[in-house]
């Protein structure tokens, strides 16, 4: 579907475009890896909601999660993958095209 300003709406990555997933991708593009606790704090999401959205990003291959320990405390680190980085840049390019009128 082409909008009136000439951008293919289908080019918008629905996996990234959700508000919480967009926030996660933006944060990971700057802080990589990030702990689950840090992402939780930055996004102000609930544990369950964040876990659900991270699963969607992981299923798409955009992130990986590494579970381990920091001392005796469990810790999950979230990494932006190379395909995730490419998808993020493509998403930003699409948004830029939309904002600049195509």
C-alpha positions in Angstrom: 0.0 0.0 0.0 1.4 3.4 -1.0 0.4 6.5 0.9 -0.3 9.9 -0.6 3.3 11.0 0.1 4.8 8.0 -1.8 6.1 5.7 0.9 5.3 2.1 1.0 3.5 1.6 4.3 4.4 -2.1 4.1 8.1 -1.1 4.5 7.4 -0.2 8.2 8.7 -3.1 10.3 5.8 -4.1 12.5 8.1 -6.0 14.8 10.0 -2.8 15.7 7.1 -0.4 15.3 5.3 -1.3 18.6 6.0 1.4 21.2 7.7 -0.9 23.7 9.7 -2.8 21.1 10.7 0.6 19.6 12.0 1.7 22.9 14.0 -1.5 23.4 15.6 -1.2 20.0 16.4 2.4 20.5 18.0 1.7 23.9 20.0 -1.3 22.6 21.3 0.7 19.7 23.1 2.8 22.3 23.6 0.4 25.2 24.5 -3.1 23.9 24.3 -5.4 25.8 21.8 -4.1 28.4 20.6 -6.0 31.4 16.9 -6.9 31.7 16.7 -4.8 34.8 18.1 -1.7 33.0 15.7 -2.2 30.1 12.8 -2.7 32.5 13.7 0.6 34.3 14.2 2.6 31.1 10.9 1.4 29.5 8.9 1.4 32.7 7.2 -1.8 31.5 6.1 -4.7 33.7 8.3 -7.8 33.8 5.7 -9.9 31.9 5.0 -7.3 29.3 8.7 -6.7 28.6 9.3 -10.4 28.5 6.6 -10.8 25.9 8.0 -8.1 23.7 11.6 -9.3 24.0 10.3 -12.7 22.9 8.9 -11.1 19.7 12.2 -9.3 19.0 14.1 -12.5 19.7 11.8 -14.6 17.4 12.6 -12.1 14.6 16.3 -12.5 15.2 16.7 -8.9 16.3 18.0 -9.6 19.8 19.4 -12.5 21.8 19.1 -13.0 25.6 21.8 -14.5 27.7 20.9 -15.8 31.1 23.6 -16.0 33.7 24.6 -14.7 37.1 26.1 -11.5 38.4 27.7 -12.8 41.6 24.9 -15.0 43.1 22.1 -13.0 41.5 20.5 -14.1 38.3 21.0 -11.7 35.4 19.7 -11.6 31.8 21.7 -9.6 29.3 20.0 -8.5 26.1 22.1 -8.1 22.9 21.1 -6.4 19.7 22.1 -8.8 16.9 23.7 -7.8 13.6 20.3 -8.5 11.8 18.7 -6.4 14.5 21.1 -3.5 13.9 20.3 -3.7 10.1 16.6 -3.8 10.8 16.9 -0.8 13.2 18.8 1.2 10.5 16.2 0.2 7.9 13.4 1.2 10.2 15.0 4.6 10.8 15.6 5.1 7.1 11.9 4.3 6.5 10.8 6.7 9.1 13.1 9.4 7.8 11.7 8.9 4.3 8.2 9.2 5.7 9.0 12.4 7.6 10.8 14.0 4.6 7.9 13.3 2.2 9.4 10.3 0.5 
